[in-house]
Structures are given as C-alpha cells and as structure tokens.
C-alpha cells in the first residue's frame, strides 16, 4: 500500500504542474484529478501506518 500511495502522490504532483499549463475547464478538471490523487495517496500511506503488517 505504501508503494501505491507514493505513486499516487508523484502522479498528483505531476498532474498539478500539467494542470497549471492548461487553459479553461480542462485545466480545472486536471487540477481536481491531481488533488484527488494526492489526497488518495496520503490516505493510502496513513492506512498503511495504522494497519498491522
């Protein structure tokens, strides 16, 4: 789960950069998707810490 979380955070950060370059509604949609990926990755990492291995 930790690997998935880290991958989602990296993809989210790249998505924020790419969404910043886009114009209009497509840029807003890309930013929303990127923020969702970052939050999901954070959740996966937090869940990994709480669940016993």
HUZI-V452270 format. One record per residue. RES is the residue in three letters. OMEGA is omega in whole degrees, -180 to 180 (* if undefined). Layout:
BEGIN
((RES | OMEGA) (RES | OMEGA))
END
This chain:
BEGIN
((UNK | -180) (UNK | 179) (UNK | 178) (UNK | 180) (UNK | 180) (UNK | 179) (UNK | 179) (UNK | 179) (UNK | 179) (UNK | 179) (UNK | 178) (UNK | 179) (UNK | 176) (UNK | 178) (UNK | 177) (UNK | 179) (UNK | -180) (UNK | 179) (UNK | 177) (UNK | 180) (UNK | -176) (UNK | -178) (UNK | 170) (UNK | -175) (UNK | -180) (UNK | 178) (UNK | 178) (UNK | 179) (UNK | 179) (UNK | 179) (UNK | 178) (UNK | 177) (UNK | -180) (UNK | 179) (UNK | 177) (UNK | 178) (UNK | 179) (UNK | -180) (UNK | 178) (UNK | 178) (UNK | 177) (UNK | 178) (UNK | 178) (UNK | 180) (UNK | 178) (UNK | 178) (UNK | 179) (UNK | 180) (UNK | -176) (UNK | -178) (UNK | 177) (UNK | -178) (UNK | *))
END
